[in-house]
Amino acid sequence: MKILFFGQLVEVVGTKELIIEGITDIHALTSSLHQQFPLLAQSKYVVAVDQEIVSGNQHLHENNIVALMPPFSGG
């Protein structure tokens, strides 16, 4: 699946995009990413799956596009 990073998270992981296989849900994804990029575990971000912000755990499929975005404020 494709993982996209935005804002300061690009600096934390060193890329705008990763391809990861074998991940079944959000918790497994974040756990894997936190192991690869320890500074990511200290960062605040929201997760979107196929352009929809999600909270909690959600099952993932290989064709999903997951985005990690820093919190943002509107005006």
Backbone bond lengths (Angstrom), bond angles and torsions (degrees), N, CA, C in turn:
res aa  C-N    CA-C-N  psi(-1)  N-CA   C-N-CA  omega(-1)  CA-C   N-CA-C  phi
1 M - - - 1.442 - - 1.523 108.71 -
2 K 1.290 115.18 155.75 1.459 121.02 -178.72 1.520 109.26 -92.76
3 I 1.342 115.57 130.56 1.461 122.13 177.32 1.521 107.26 -114.93
4 L 1.315 117.10 124.43 1.460 122.80 179.57 1.525 109.64 -109.24
5 F 1.327 115.99 142.32 1.466 122.10 178.45 1.524 109.08 -120.31
6 F 1.324 116.17 143.11 1.462 121.36 -178.15 1.521 110.73 -129.51
7 G 1.338 115.63 160.15 1.457 122.25 175.57 1.516 112.39 59.45
8 Q 1.330 115.85 -141.24 1.466 120.56 -177.20 1.523 112.30 -66.70
9 L 1.327 118.13 -14.83 1.468 120.09 178.16 1.528 111.43 -66.03
10 V 1.325 117.11 -26.39 1.470 120.70 175.79 1.526 108.97 -61.71
11 E 1.324 116.89 -41.90 1.467 121.17 178.97 1.528 111.11 -67.61
12 V 1.330 117.29 -35.52 1.457 121.50 -178.30 1.525 110.92 -66.52
13 V 1.339 117.11 -43.48 1.469 120.15 -176.51 1.527 113.04 -96.99
14 G 1.326 117.05 -16.01 1.462 120.53 176.21 1.512 115.19 83.90
15 T 1.326 118.00 11.54 1.460 121.21 177.84 1.523 109.37 -157.94
16 K 1.320 115.97 160.52 1.462 120.85 177.08 1.521 112.15 -89.91
17 E 1.347 116.35 -16.23 1.459 119.21 -172.63 1.527 111.37 -152.25
18 L 1.322 116.14 140.36 1.460 123.07 173.56 1.522 108.91 -131.70
19 I 1.305 116.32 152.64 1.462 121.97 169.90 1.524 106.63 -112.65
20 I 1.331 116.38 124.36 1.458 121.78 -178.72 1.525 108.11 -127.80
21 E 1.317 115.66 137.54 1.465 120.65 178.54 1.525 110.41 -116.56
22 G 1.325 115.84 156.80 1.451 121.16 173.44 1.514 115.47 80.20
23 I 1.316 117.88 15.74 1.467 121.62 178.81 1.531 108.27 -99.22
24 T 1.334 116.78 131.79 1.464 119.89 -173.78 1.524 114.91 -104.66
25 D 1.356 116.76 -21.05 1.462 117.94 -179.77 1.532 110.59 -155.07
26 I 1.319 115.00 173.06 1.468 121.49 -176.84 1.525 111.13 -60.23
27 H 1.340 118.15 -44.01 1.461 120.13 -178.70 1.519 111.43 -61.30
28 A 1.331 117.61 -42.22 1.463 120.91 178.10 1.525 110.28 -64.80
29 L 1.319 117.01 -38.36 1.460 121.19 179.31 1.521 110.87 -64.29
30 T 1.326 117.16 -51.41 1.464 118.97 -177.18 1.525 110.96 -65.58
31 S 1.322 117.39 -36.57 1.458 120.42 176.92 1.525 110.99 -61.63
32 S 1.312 116.62 -45.50 1.466 121.31 178.92 1.529 111.21 -63.20
33 L 1.332 116.33 -44.15 1.467 120.17 -179.53 1.525 111.07 -66.39
34 H 1.327 117.76 -38.27 1.466 120.84 179.42 1.519 111.50 -66.87
35 Q 1.336 117.17 -32.52 1.472 120.23 175.84 1.528 110.50 -69.40
36 Q 1.331 116.79 -41.21 1.468 121.09 -179.93 1.522 112.02 -71.91
37 F 1.327 115.92 -37.28 1.467 121.95 -174.62 1.531 109.05 -129.97
38 P 1.339 118.20 82.93 1.468 120.75 -175.48 1.532 114.34 -55.02
39 L 1.319 118.03 -32.13 1.471 119.62 178.83 1.523 111.81 -67.05
40 L 1.320 117.00 -24.01 1.463 120.39 177.85 1.530 110.37 -64.80
41 A 1.311 116.49 -34.73 1.471 120.75 179.05 1.526 111.54 -62.77
42 Q 1.325 117.21 -25.09 1.461 121.88 179.84 1.528 112.15 -91.69
43 S 1.330 117.08 -4.84 1.465 122.02 -177.36 1.521 110.63 -93.28
44 K 1.310 115.20 149.64 1.460 120.64 173.96 1.523 108.12 -94.52
45 Y 1.329 115.43 134.59 1.459 119.72 178.45 1.519 109.60 -159.79
46 V 1.319 114.96 161.48 1.456 121.63 172.69 1.523 107.28 -111.12
47 V 1.330 115.49 156.01 1.450 121.43 -178.83 1.525 108.80 -112.89
48 A 1.318 116.00 133.48 1.463 121.44 174.42 1.524 108.20 -121.68
49 V 1.313 115.77 138.64 1.462 121.66 175.98 1.522 106.91 -117.52
50 D 1.316 115.20 120.81 1.466 121.25 -178.46 1.534 111.34 50.29
51 Q 1.319 115.29 47.83 1.466 125.83 174.31 1.527 114.11 70.26
52 E 1.337 117.74 17.98 1.463 122.00 175.94 1.524 108.69 -121.57
53 I 1.333 117.11 121.57 1.459 120.77 178.67 1.529 108.87 -66.63
54 V 1.329 115.33 132.87 1.469 120.79 -178.76 1.520 109.39 -120.33
55 S 1.323 115.57 155.31 1.459 120.32 172.77 1.523 106.68 -128.26
56 G 1.305 115.54 148.75 1.457 119.44 -177.83 1.515 111.08 76.79
57 N 1.310 115.12 -162.66 1.454 120.96 -177.12 1.527 109.95 -91.74
58 Q 1.316 115.59 148.86 1.463 121.42 177.89 1.522 107.91 -149.47
59 H 1.319 116.46 140.80 1.465 121.01 176.90 1.528 108.81 -67.21
60 L 1.321 116.34 141.16 1.455 121.92 179.77 1.522 110.83 -118.49
61 H 1.327 115.26 151.73 1.460 122.77 176.96 1.526 108.41 -118.51
62 E 1.312 116.71 157.40 1.464 121.74 -177.63 1.530 113.08 -58.36
63 N 1.336 118.20 -26.31 1.467 120.54 -177.61 1.530 113.34 -91.60
64 N 1.355 117.89 2.49 1.464 120.36 177.16 1.518 111.10 -70.46
65 I 1.321 115.35 150.94 1.461 122.24 168.90 1.515 106.32 -112.34
66 V 1.325 115.38 119.19 1.463 121.48 -177.01 1.523 108.24 -109.39
67 A 1.314 116.68 131.84 1.460 121.49 178.68 1.526 109.41 -117.79
68 L 1.315 115.81 135.24 1.459 122.27 172.28 1.516 106.93 -108.33
69 M 1.331 115.81 121.94 1.453 121.08 -174.39 1.516 110.18 -129.09
70 P 1.321 117.26 139.09 1.463 118.88 175.24 1.528 108.81 -66.46
71 P 1.335 116.80 154.48 1.474 118.38 178.48 1.527 109.75 -60.33
72 F 1.283 114.78 148.13 1.456 119.57 -179.79 1.517 108.57 -134.31
73 S 1.312 115.37 156.83 1.460 119.61 178.58 1.516 108.51 -119.42
74 G 1.287 115.19 146.55 1.465 120.86 -179.48 1.499 110.80 -103.71
75 G 1.299 114.54 170.12 1.461 117.69 -179.33 1.479 111.95 -138.36
